[in-house]
């Protein structure tokens, strides 16, 4: 298994979420080549604005591993984590974030994003978190198109 496989799992979870009326974001946390958690955004289902995919994945991974220290873990996210999610990745000591679409792609789809990139946050906060951007970009951007065409779609 490799980065492509793990991002494909996040994309599949995101597609599942879109079919259930959720927004088009998914995340998968991997440690030592094994999936620890793979989830989609559940903001609408939970009526919790903080229930982003990355936050949900971190919560689940911490419970499964019985620790708040996710050192050595990689998070695969279909979109660049928002400032809240990037901060959570940093605080959980996740080693690397690999994401597809960018914050501007989310904005173009109508999401209320802050224009603060992960690279800016890493630099300003002196975070050791490694960042890989634009991974499987086209597949990740397609999720926004799928969501925009969805009949179950809710907008902010």
Backbone as JSON, one array per atom type, in Angstrom:
{
  "sequence": "XXXXXXXXXXXXXXXXXXXXXXXXXXXXXXXXXXXXXXXXXXXXXXXXXXXXXXXXXXXXXXXXXXXXXXXXXXXXXXXXXXXXXXXXXXXXXXXXXXXXXXXXXXXXXXXXXXXXXXXXXXXXXXXXXXXXXXXXXXXXXXXXXXXXXXXXXXXX",
  "N": [[0.84, -1.18, 0.0], [0.38, 2.29, -0.67], [0.88, 5.91, -0.9], [-1.03, 6.69, -2.83], [-3.01, 4.7, -2.62], [-3.94, 5.16, 0.03], [-4.91, 7.8, -0.16], [-6.91, 7.35, -2.01], [-8.68, 5.94, -0.41], [-9.54, 7.92, 1.37], [-10.82, 9.55, -0.49], [-12.89, 7.85, -1.33], [-14.34, 7.64, 1.07], [-15.15, 10.29, 1.28], [-16.84, 10.5, -0.95], [-18.84, 8.75, -0.09], [-19.81, 10.26, 2.03], [-20.81, 12.51, 0.66], [-22.95, 11.34, -0.68], [-24.57, 10.94, 1.47], [-25.41, 13.43, 2.09], [-23.52, 15.08, 3.21], [-20.77, 17.44, 3.42], [-18.06, 17.84, 0.98], [-15.55, 16.51, 2.06], [-12.87, 14.53, 3.2], [-10.83, 12.33, 5.23], [-7.97, 10.37, 6.04], [-6.15, 8.56, 8.36], [-2.98, 7.18, 8.81], [-0.74, 4.8, 10.14], [2.37, 3.31, 10.28], [1.88, 2.02, 7.83], [-0.73, 1.12, 8.08], [-4.23, 1.66, 8.12], [-5.64, 3.74, 10.45], [-7.78, 5.4, 10.98], [-10.5, 6.43, 8.94], [-12.49, 8.69, 7.55], [-15.37, 10.83, 6.83], [-16.46, 14.25, 6.57], [-18.82, 15.31, 8.99], [-20.42, 17.46, 9.59], [-23.08, 18.41, 9.05], [-24.7, 16.2, 9.81], [-24.12, 15.96, 12.53], [-24.63, 18.44, 13.48], [-22.48, 20.04, 14.23], [-20.15, 22.32, 13.88], [-17.44, 21.95, 14.06], [-16.94, 19.38, 13.25], [-15.2, 18.46, 11.21], [-13.6, 16.49, 8.66], [-10.85, 15.94, 9.17], [-10.62, 16.49, 11.92], [-12.44, 14.63, 12.96], [-11.15, 12.28, 12.14], [-8.77, 12.45, 13.61], [-9.78, 12.37, 16.24], [-10.88, 9.76, 16.27], [-8.57, 8.22, 15.71], [-6.96, 8.81, 17.95], [-8.51, 7.66, 19.99], [-8.48, 4.94, 19.18], [-5.73, 4.36, 19.28], [-5.25, 4.99, 21.85], [-4.03, 7.34, 22.81], [-2.94, 10.78, 22.74], [-0.91, 11.5, 21.23], [0.06, 11.44, 18.1], [2.39, 10.93, 16.73], [4.4, 9.92, 14.01], [2.3, 9.29, 12.43], [0.48, 9.72, 9.36], [-1.64, 11.97, 7.75], [-4.07, 11.86, 5.31], [-5.76, 14.01, 3.34], [-8.56, 15.12, 1.55], [-8.77, 17.73, 0.95], [-6.95, 20.76, 1.49], [-6.2, 21.19, 4.84], [-8.2, 23.23, 6.98], [-7.47, 26.16, 9.04], [-8.18, 25.4, 11.71], [-8.14, 22.59, 11.58], [-5.52, 22.11, 10.68], [-4.12, 23.08, 12.89], [-4.97, 21.21, 14.81], [-3.79, 18.91, 13.76], [-1.12, 19.59, 14.1], [-1.01, 19.85, 16.95], [-1.59, 17.24, 17.66], [0.69, 16.07, 16.92], [1.03, 14.88, 14.44], [2.91, 13.54, 11.81], [3.0, 14.08, 9.06], [1.13, 15.78, 6.55], [-0.81, 15.08, 3.81], [-2.38, 16.37, 1.12], [-5.07, 16.96, -1.26], [-6.97, 18.89, -3.01], [-6.93, 22.52, -2.81], [-7.29, 25.29, -0.47], [-8.4, 27.43, -1.91], [-9.81, 26.06, -3.87], [-11.9, 24.99, -2.37], [-13.11, 27.38, -1.6], [-14.0, 28.28, -4.1], [-16.01, 26.46, -4.52], [-17.89, 27.37, -2.84], [-17.48, 27.39, -0.1], [-16.84, 28.73, 3.16], [-14.04, 29.65, 3.63], [-10.99, 30.43, 5.36], [-8.34, 32.33, 4.16], [-5.72, 31.22, 4.74], [-2.93, 29.51, 4.27], [-1.71, 26.13, 4.73], [1.04, 26.07, 4.53], [1.73, 28.69, 5.23], [0.83, 28.69, 7.9], [2.45, 26.7, 8.99], [4.96, 27.9, 8.74], [4.66, 30.33, 10.24], [4.02, 29.27, 12.75], [6.17, 27.7, 13.25], [6.05, 24.94, 12.89], [6.85, 21.45, 12.88], [5.58, 19.79, 11.14], [5.31, 17.99, 8.16], [4.4, 18.83, 4.82], [2.57, 17.87, 2.01], [1.34, 18.98, -0.89], [-1.41, 19.17, -3.26], [-1.7, 16.51, -4.01], [-3.01, 13.93, -5.89], [-4.7, 15.76, -7.1], [-6.67, 16.34, -9.19], [-8.6, 14.32, -8.79], [-9.39, 14.93, -6.23], [-10.41, 17.54, -6.53], [-12.56, 16.91, -8.12], [-14.4, 15.92, -6.34], [-15.62, 18.2, -5.27], [-17.07, 19.04, -7.5], [-18.8, 16.84, -7.75], [-20.21, 17.13, -5.37], [-21.39, 19.65, -5.79], [-23.19, 18.99, -7.79], [-24.86, 17.28, -6.49], [-27.98, 16.13, -5.24], [-28.6, 16.03, -2.62], [-27.3, 18.05, -1.44], [-26.38, 20.55, 0.87], [-26.05, 23.97, 1.62], [-23.94, 26.49, 3.05]],
  "CA": [[0.0, 0.0, 0.0], [1.17, 3.51, -0.82], [0.13, 7.16, -0.75], [-2.2, 6.68, -3.72], [-4.03, 3.83, -2.01], [-4.52, 5.8, 1.21], [-5.71, 8.94, -0.6], [-8.12, 6.77, -2.62], [-9.61, 5.59, 0.69], [-10.13, 9.2, 1.81], [-11.73, 9.98, -1.56], [-14.08, 6.98, -1.24], [-15.12, 8.07, 2.24], [-15.75, 11.58, 0.94], [-17.96, 10.2, -1.84], [-19.89, 8.21, 0.77], [-20.38, 11.39, 2.76], [-21.6, 13.32, -0.28], [-24.21, 10.6, -0.9], [-25.37, 11.06, 2.7], [-25.75, 14.83, 2.28], [-22.46, 15.79, 3.9], [-19.9, 18.25, 2.56], [-17.09, 17.0, 0.27], [-14.23, 16.46, 2.69], [-12.56, 13.25, 3.84], [-9.47, 12.19, 5.73], [-7.54, 9.03, 6.4], [-4.91, 8.58, 9.14], [-2.23, 5.95, 8.62], [0.49, 4.64, 10.93], [3.1, 2.08, 9.93], [1.26, 1.37, 6.68], [-2.07, 0.62, 8.4], [-5.24, 2.69, 8.33], [-6.12, 3.86, 11.83], [-9.13, 5.97, 10.85], [-10.82, 6.96, 7.62], [-13.82, 9.25, 7.78], [-15.76, 12.02, 6.09], [-17.03, 15.36, 7.31], [-20.19, 15.05, 9.46], [-20.92, 18.73, 10.13], [-24.54, 18.49, 8.97], [-25.32, 15.13, 10.6], [-23.9, 16.17, 13.96], [-24.82, 19.87, 13.75], [-21.27, 20.46, 14.93], [-19.33, 22.99, 12.87], [-16.06, 21.46, 14.18], [-16.89, 17.97, 12.87], [-14.5, 18.32, 9.93], [-13.04, 15.15, 8.46], [-9.56, 15.78, 9.85], [-10.89, 16.46, 13.36], [-13.05, 13.32, 13.24], [-10.12, 11.26, 11.97], [-7.86, 12.57, 14.75], [-10.5, 11.86, 17.42], [-10.97, 8.31, 16.16], [-7.22, 7.66, 15.82], [-6.54, 8.93, 19.35], [-9.23, 6.63, 20.75], [-7.99, 3.6, 18.82], [-4.34, 4.19, 19.72], [-5.24, 5.31, 23.28], [-3.04, 8.39, 23.04], [-3.15, 12.02, 21.99], [0.33, 11.7, 20.47], [-0.03, 10.71, 16.83], [3.7, 10.95, 16.06], [4.58, 8.81, 13.08], [1.09, 9.14, 11.61], [0.28, 10.57, 8.19], [-3.05, 12.21, 7.45], [-4.4, 12.1, 3.9], [-6.97, 14.81, 3.33], [-8.96, 15.44, 0.18], [-8.61, 19.18, 0.77], [-6.03, 21.39, 2.42], [-6.86, 21.42, 6.12], [-8.46, 24.6, 7.41], [-6.61, 26.49, 10.17], [-8.54, 24.59, 12.88], [-7.68, 21.22, 11.35], [-4.06, 22.12, 10.66], [-3.7, 23.21, 14.29], [-5.19, 19.92, 15.47], [-2.73, 18.01, 13.26], [0.11, 20.03, 14.78], [-1.1, 19.52, 18.37], [-1.56, 15.77, 17.77], [2.05, 15.69, 16.5], [1.02, 14.12, 13.19], [4.19, 13.79, 11.14], [2.88, 14.58, 7.68], [-0.18, 16.0, 5.94], [-0.83, 14.97, 2.35], [-3.72, 16.77, 0.71], [-5.35, 17.13, -2.68], [-7.43, 20.23, -3.39], [-6.48, 23.61, -1.95], [-8.28, 26.16, 0.17], [-9.09, 28.21, -2.95], [-10.78, 25.16, -4.53], [-13.06, 24.95, -1.48], [-13.77, 28.69, -1.71], [-14.69, 28.32, -5.4], [-17.21, 25.62, -4.4], [-18.84, 28.07, -1.99], [-17.21, 27.23, 1.33], [-16.42, 29.93, 3.88], [-12.68, 29.33, 4.06], [-10.02, 31.47, 5.65], [-7.24, 32.24, 3.19], [-4.44, 31.01, 5.42], [-2.49, 28.2, 3.8], [-0.95, 25.29, 5.66], [2.44, 26.49, 4.45], [1.84, 29.9, 6.05], [0.67, 28.33, 9.3], [3.66, 25.96, 9.36], [6.05, 28.87, 8.88], [4.37, 31.23, 11.36], [4.02, 28.52, 14.0], [7.39, 26.89, 13.33], [5.6, 23.55, 13.04], [7.67, 20.46, 12.18], [4.7, 19.01, 10.27], [5.64, 17.99, 6.73], [3.21, 19.07, 4.0], [2.6, 17.53, 0.59], [0.12, 19.57, -1.45], [-1.79, 18.87, -4.63], [-1.62, 15.08, -4.28], [-4.26, 13.48, -6.52], [-5.44, 17.02, -7.19], [-7.87, 16.27, -10.03], [-9.59, 13.46, -8.13], [-9.88, 15.67, -5.07], [-11.25, 18.63, -7.02], [-13.79, 16.31, -8.66], [-15.35, 15.77, -5.23], [-16.4, 19.44, -5.19], [-18.03, 18.99, -8.61], [-19.81, 15.85, -7.38], [-21.03, 17.72, -4.34], [-22.19, 20.72, -6.38], [-24.25, 18.35, -8.58], [-25.64, 16.41, -5.61], [-29.34, 16.54, -4.88], [-28.65, 16.08, -1.16], [-26.4, 19.13, -1.02], [-26.79, 21.7, 1.68], [-25.05, 25.03, 1.52], [-23.79, 27.31, 4.25]],
  "C": [[0.89, 1.25, 0.0], [0.28, 4.74, -0.69], [-1.13, 7.18, -1.61], [-3.33, 5.86, -3.12], [-4.72, 4.55, -0.84], [-5.36, 7.02, 0.84], [-6.99, 8.43, -1.27], [-9.15, 6.41, -1.55], [-10.29, 6.86, 1.22], [-11.14, 9.7, 0.78], [-13.01, 9.15, -1.53], [-14.96, 7.38, -0.07], [-15.83, 9.39, 1.97], [-16.97, 11.37, 0.04], [-19.13, 9.62, -1.06], [-20.59, 9.33, 1.52], [-21.25, 12.26, 1.88], [-22.95, 12.65, -0.52], [-25.15, 10.7, 0.29], [-25.71, 12.51, 3.01], [-24.71, 15.65, 3.02], [-21.61, 16.58, 2.9], [-18.72, 17.41, 2.06], [-15.67, 16.99, 0.84], [-14.05, 15.11, 3.37], [-11.12, 13.21, 4.27], [-9.21, 10.77, 6.2], [-6.21, 9.15, 7.17], [-4.28, 7.2, 9.1], [-1.01, 5.96, 9.53], [1.11, 3.29, 10.58], [2.41, 1.3, 8.81], [-0.12, 0.8, 6.93], [-3.02, 1.78, 8.64], [-5.73, 2.62, 9.77], [-7.54, 4.41, 11.83], [-9.29, 6.52, 9.44], [-12.27, 7.39, 7.65], [-14.12, 10.4, 6.82], [-16.3, 13.06, 7.06], [-18.45, 14.99, 7.75], [-20.81, 16.31, 10.09], [-22.45, 18.76, 10.14], [-25.21, 17.43, 9.84], [-25.25, 15.42, 12.09], [-24.3, 17.58, 14.43], [-23.7, 20.41, 14.63], [-20.32, 21.02, 13.88], [-17.87, 22.55, 12.94], [-15.9, 20.02, 13.74], [-16.31, 17.78, 11.47], [-13.86, 16.94, 9.86], [-11.74, 14.95, 9.23], [-9.75, 15.68, 11.37], [-11.47, 15.1, 13.74], [-12.02, 12.2, 13.14], [-9.15, 11.27, 13.15], [-8.53, 12.01, 16.01], [-10.52, 10.34, 17.42], [-9.59, 7.65, 16.33], [-6.72, 7.71, 17.26], [-7.22, 7.86, 20.21], [-8.68, 5.24, 20.46], [-6.58, 3.34, 19.34], [-4.17, 4.5, 21.21], [-4.13, 6.31, 23.65], [-3.45, 9.64, 22.28], [-1.92, 12.35, 21.15], [0.3, 10.82, 19.22], [1.27, 10.82, 16.03], [3.83, 9.71, 15.18], [3.38, 8.57, 12.19], [1.14, 10.13, 10.43], [-1.21, 10.75, 8.02], [-3.17, 12.56, 5.98], [-5.74, 12.82, 3.9], [-7.3, 15.2, 1.89], [-8.84, 16.93, -0.11], [-7.62, 19.69, 1.81], [-6.74, 21.67, 3.74], [-7.04, 22.9, 6.43], [-7.54, 24.91, 8.61], [-6.9, 25.67, 11.43], [-7.96, 23.18, 12.74], [-6.16, 21.13, 11.3], [-3.51, 22.22, 12.08], [-3.86, 21.89, 15.03], [-4.14, 18.9, 15.03], [-1.41, 18.32, 13.96], [0.09, 19.58, 16.25], [-1.05, 18.01, 18.6], [-0.19, 15.2, 17.39], [2.04, 14.73, 15.31], [2.27, 14.5, 12.42], [4.06, 14.44, 9.77], [1.42, 14.71, 7.29], [0.01, 15.91, 4.44], [-2.25, 15.32, 1.92], [-3.82, 16.99, -0.79], [-5.68, 18.56, -3.05], [-6.95, 21.27, -2.38], [-7.63, 24.41, -1.37], [-9.07, 26.95, -0.87], [-10.09, 27.36, -3.72], [-12.06, 25.06, -3.69], [-13.84, 26.26, -1.55], [-14.58, 28.78, -3.0], [-15.98, 27.5, -5.37], [-18.22, 26.22, -3.43], [-18.6, 27.94, -0.5], [-16.57, 28.48, 1.91], [-15.04, 29.71, 4.48], [-11.88, 30.57, 4.4], [-8.83, 31.27, 4.72], [-5.88, 32.19, 3.88], [-3.99, 29.6, 5.06], [-1.76, 27.44, 4.9], [0.51, 25.69, 5.68], [2.67, 27.74, 5.3], [1.78, 29.56, 7.53], [1.91, 27.59, 9.82], [4.8, 26.94, 9.64], [5.85, 29.76, 10.11], [4.48, 30.52, 12.7], [5.26, 27.69, 14.23], [7.06, 25.42, 13.59], [6.52, 22.6, 12.29], [6.88, 19.61, 11.18], [5.13, 19.12, 8.81], [4.34, 18.11, 5.94], [3.49, 18.66, 2.56], [1.28, 18.02, 0.02], [-0.14, 19.08, -2.86], [-1.71, 17.39, -5.0], [-2.98, 14.57, -4.75], [-5.24, 14.65, -6.63], [-6.74, 16.9, -8.0], [-8.97, 15.44, -9.39], [-10.21, 14.17, -6.93], [-10.79, 16.82, -5.48], [-12.58, 18.1, -7.57], [-14.84, 16.14, -7.56], [-16.2, 17.02, -5.05], [-17.45, 19.46, -6.3], [-19.15, 18.0, -8.29], [-20.77, 16.42, -6.34], [-21.95, 18.81, -4.91], [-23.36, 20.17, -7.2], [-25.21, 17.53, -7.72], [-27.01, 17.0, -5.28], [-29.49, 16.67, -3.37], [-27.91, 17.27, -0.58], [-27.09, 20.18, -0.16], [-25.69, 22.73, 1.53], [-25.04, 25.82, 2.81], [-24.57, 28.58, 4.1]]
}
